[in-house]
Amino acid sequence: MSILTEGNIKIGAAINSKEEAIRQAGEILAEQGYISENYIDKMFERETLTSTYMGNLLAIPMVQKTRVMK
């Protein structure tokens, strides 16, 4: 099973903030059943603890694995 499929990758999306990027990424995963809607709120909570920014315009927002459905 592959999570990175053509159907859940957005290239050239109009993103105006870190929050919008996190929300859009979460919505893609939720729509496809990988996470619950609650997971998106938890990603925002996690971001307040410490940034998930990796550098080079890349961030990997995440929370506890127990919230992942697939």
N, C-alpha and C positions, 0 to 999 in steps of 0.2 A: 504494500500500500504506500503510495506516495502522496505527501501533503502538497508539495510544490507541483501543481499541475497548471496548465494553461488557463483553466477556469478560475483559479484563485490567485493569480498574479496580475497586478495592475502596473503597467508601464506608462509613464507620462501622465499619471493622475495629477490633478490640480490640488495640491496640498498646501495649505497656508500656515499650518502650525504643527508642532509636535503632537498636540492633543488630537488634532484632526487625523493625523497619520495613524496614531494608535487606534482611534475609533474605527477608521476605515479598515485597517488590518483585522481588528477584532470582528467587525461585521462580516467580512468575507469568511472567516473561520466559523462564526456562529451560523451563518446561512447554510453552510455545508455540513453542519452537525459536528464539527470538531470540538467546539467549546459551547458552554452555556452562555446566555446573555450576561449573566452575573460575572463571568470571566473578564469582560471588558472593564467593568468597574474595578475589579481587582487589579487589572493592569495599571490603571490610574493610581490606585492606592500604592502599589509597588513602586511606581515612579517617584512618589513623594519621599520614599525612604532613601533611594539613591538612583541616579540616572542609569538607564540601560543603554546609553549611547556608547557605541564601540569606536567611533571615529569614522572619518571618511564618509559621512552622511549615512551611516548604518547604525541602527539600534535594534535590540532584540528584547522587546517587552515580554515579560513572562511572570507567572505566578506558580503556585504549588501545582505539581503534577496531578493531584487528586481532583482538580477542577477540569481536567481535560477529559473529553468524552470519547474520543477516538485515538 
